[in-house]
């Protein structure tokens, strides 16, 4: 299935998300940022290469997906 650029961010892969999608993602998850060069938030744990110890700790704590802090 090919998704258009106006598809909801939940239907897109991270690499296909636009700046607008990231803004809406932040709004949907009540993520407030300040500053100019703020990294994109994590949608999934495998979005970044986390050390194995961190991945195992996350798994032991039953966190299924990242949450805003």
C-alpha positions as CSV (number, residue, x, y, z in Angstrom):
1,X,0.0,0.0,0.0
2,X,1.4,3.4,-1.0
3,X,0.7,6.2,1.5
4,X,0.2,9.8,0.4
5,X,2.0,12.7,2.0
6,X,-1.3,13.6,3.7
7,X,-1.6,10.2,5.5
8,X,-1.7,10.3,9.3
9,X,1.7,10.0,11.0
10,X,0.7,6.7,12.6
11,X,0.5,5.1,9.2
12,X,4.0,6.3,8.1
13,X,7.4,4.9,8.6
14,X,9.7,7.3,10.5
15,X,11.8,7.9,7.5
16,X,8.7,9.1,5.6
17,X,7.5,11.5,8.2
18,X,7.6,15.2,7.4
19,X,8.3,18.1,9.8
20,X,4.6,18.6,10.0
21,X,4.1,14.9,11.0
22,X,6.7,15.3,13.8
23,X,4.9,18.4,15.0
24,X,1.6,16.6,15.1
25,X,3.2,13.6,16.8
26,X,4.5,15.9,19.5
27,X,1.1,17.5,19.9
28,X,-0.7,14.1,20.1
29,X,1.8,13.0,22.8
30,X,1.8,16.3,24.7
31,X,5.6,16.7,24.0
32,X,6.6,20.3,24.5
33,X,10.0,21.4,23.3
34,X,12.1,24.6,23.5
35,X,15.1,25.4,21.4
36,X,16.1,25.1,17.8
37,X,17.9,21.9,17.3
38,X,15.9,19.4,19.3
39,X,16.2,15.7,18.1
40,X,13.1,13.9,16.9
41,X,11.3,11.9,19.6
42,X,11.4,8.1,19.6
43,X,8.4,6.4,18.2
44,X,9.8,2.9,18.8
45,X,12.7,1.5,20.8
46,X,14.5,0.3,17.7
47,X,14.5,3.8,16.3
48,X,18.0,4.2,17.7
49,X,20.8,1.8,18.4
50,X,20.5,1.5,22.2
51,X,23.1,-0.5,24.2
52,X,22.0,-4.1,24.8
53,X,21.9,-3.4,28.6
54,X,19.4,-0.6,28.1
55,X,17.3,-2.7,25.8
56,X,17.2,-5.6,28.3
57,X,16.3,-3.2,31.1
58,X,13.5,-1.7,29.1
59,X,12.2,-5.2,28.3
60,X,12.4,-6.3,32.0
61,X,10.3,-3.2,32.9
62,X,7.7,-4.1,30.2
63,X,7.9,-0.7,28.4
64,X,6.4,-1.5,25.0
65,X,7.0,1.9,23.4
66,X,8.7,5.1,24.5
67,X,6.6,7.7,26.4
68,X,7.1,11.4,26.8
69,X,9.0,12.6,29.9
